[in-house]
Amino acid sequence: MADAEGHGLAERLNEEPAIFRGCSSSELVAILLAAIAFWLPVGILVGLAVGFPLMGVGGAAVFILATIFVFATVFQRIKRGRPTGYYQQLVLLTLHRAGLRRAPVILRSGFWDVGRRL
């Protein structure tokens, strides 16, 4: 038990630790769910088209793993040298500019006034 204390184990974490290619477990789960939502129906349809639906599921599994690897690499490059939660804020601001979601921050540039005049 005394050896475990000497290895510098963290008692508390400020953010999720990186699990694979700089992505946390919640980021990997989000990538996984998006990949499954896309590749599983595509794989089944391709499998039905060639007459082997289970072969399509197997192909979808390969593409799901490839998608996780590629997107984890992309996120790793996006996050390099940036603060925690950078690309989540980037996506939120992009959705705000497209009019799809309202950002919880003020996005105004210009002169600010307190609203009172003497």
C-alpha positions as CSV (number, residue, x, y, z in Angstrom):
1,M,0.0,0.0,0.0
2,A,2.9,2.3,0.7
3,D,4.2,1.8,-2.8
4,A,1.0,3.1,-4.4
5,E,1.3,6.4,-2.6
6,G,4.9,6.9,-3.9
7,H,3.9,6.7,-7.6
8,G,2.2,10.1,-7.6
9,L,-1.4,8.9,-8.1
10,A,-3.8,11.8,-8.5
11,E,-6.4,12.2,-5.8
12,R,-8.5,14.6,-7.9
13,L,-8.7,15.5,-11.5
14,N,-9.7,18.9,-12.9
15,E,-10.7,17.4,-16.3
16,E,-11.3,14.0,-17.9
17,P,-8.0,12.2,-18.6
18,A,-7.0,11.5,-22.2
19,I,-7.7,7.8,-23.1
20,F,-7.0,7.4,-26.8
21,R,-5.2,9.9,-29.0
22,G,-5.9,12.8,-26.7
23,C,-9.6,12.1,-26.5
24,S,-11.4,11.6,-23.2
25,S,-13.9,8.7,-22.7
26,S,-16.9,10.9,-23.2
27,E,-15.5,12.2,-26.5
28,L,-14.7,8.7,-27.7
29,V,-18.3,7.6,-26.8
30,A,-19.7,10.6,-28.8
31,I,-17.5,9.6,-31.8
32,L,-18.6,5.9,-31.4
33,L,-22.3,6.7,-31.3
34,A,-22.1,9.0,-34.3
35,A,-20.1,6.4,-36.2
36,I,-22.6,3.6,-35.4
37,A,-25.5,5.9,-36.4
38,F,-23.9,6.4,-39.8
39,W,-22.1,3.2,-40.7
40,L,-24.5,0.5,-39.3
41,P,-27.4,1.5,-41.6
42,V,-25.1,2.0,-44.5
43,G,-23.4,-1.4,-43.9
44,I,-26.7,-3.2,-43.7
45,L,-28.0,-1.5,-46.9
46,V,-24.8,-2.4,-48.8
47,G,-25.0,-6.0,-47.4
48,L,-28.6,-6.3,-48.5
49,A,-27.7,-5.0,-52.0
50,V,-25.1,-7.8,-52.4
51,G,-27.2,-10.4,-50.7
52,F,-25.2,-10.8,-47.5
53,P,-26.6,-8.5,-44.8
54,L,-24.4,-9.8,-42.0
55,M,-21.3,-9.2,-44.2
56,G,-22.5,-5.5,-44.3
57,V,-22.6,-5.5,-40.5
58,G,-19.0,-6.8,-40.4
59,G,-18.0,-4.2,-42.9
60,A,-19.7,-1.5,-40.8
61,A,-17.8,-2.6,-37.8
62,V,-14.5,-2.1,-39.6
63,F,-15.6,1.3,-40.8
64,I,-16.7,2.2,-37.3
65,L,-13.2,1.4,-35.9
66,A,-11.6,3.4,-38.7
67,T,-13.9,6.4,-38.1
68,I,-13.0,6.4,-34.4
69,F,-9.3,6.3,-35.2
70,V,-9.6,9.1,-37.9
71,F,-11.8,11.4,-35.8
72,A,-9.7,10.9,-32.7
73,T,-6.7,12.0,-34.7
74,V,-8.5,15.0,-36.1
75,F,-9.7,16.0,-32.6
76,Q,-6.1,15.5,-31.3
77,R,-4.8,18.0,-33.9
78,I,-7.6,20.5,-33.2
79,K,-7.0,20.4,-29.4
80,R,-3.2,20.6,-29.7
81,G,-2.0,23.5,-27.5
82,R,-5.5,24.8,-26.8
83,P,-7.4,25.0,-23.5
84,T,-9.8,22.4,-22.2
85,G,-13.1,22.4,-24.1
86,Y,-11.8,24.4,-27.1
87,Y,-13.5,22.5,-29.9
88,Q,-16.8,22.2,-28.0
89,Q,-16.9,26.0,-27.8
90,L,-15.8,26.2,-31.5
91,V,-18.7,23.9,-32.5
92,L,-21.1,25.9,-30.3
93,L,-20.1,29.2,-31.8
94,T,-20.3,27.8,-35.3
95,L,-23.9,26.6,-34.6
96,H,-24.7,30.1,-33.2
97,R,-23.4,31.8,-36.3
98,A,-25.4,29.4,-38.5
99,G,-28.6,30.3,-36.4
100,L,-29.1,26.7,-35.2
101,R,-28.3,27.3,-31.5
102,R,-28.0,30.2,-29.2
103,A,-24.6,30.7,-27.6
104,P,-24.5,31.3,-23.8
105,V,-21.8,34.0,-24.3
106,I,-21.9,37.6,-25.6
107,L,-20.6,37.8,-29.1
108,R,-20.7,41.6,-29.6
109,S,-17.8,43.7,-30.7
110,G,-17.9,47.4,-30.4
111,F,-18.4,50.3,-27.9
112,W,-20.0,49.4,-24.6
113,D,-22.0,52.0,-22.6
114,V,-23.5,51.8,-19.1
115,G,-26.7,53.4,-20.4
116,R,-26.5,56.6,-18.3
117,R,-25.6,60.1,-19.3
118,L,-24.8,63.0,-17.0
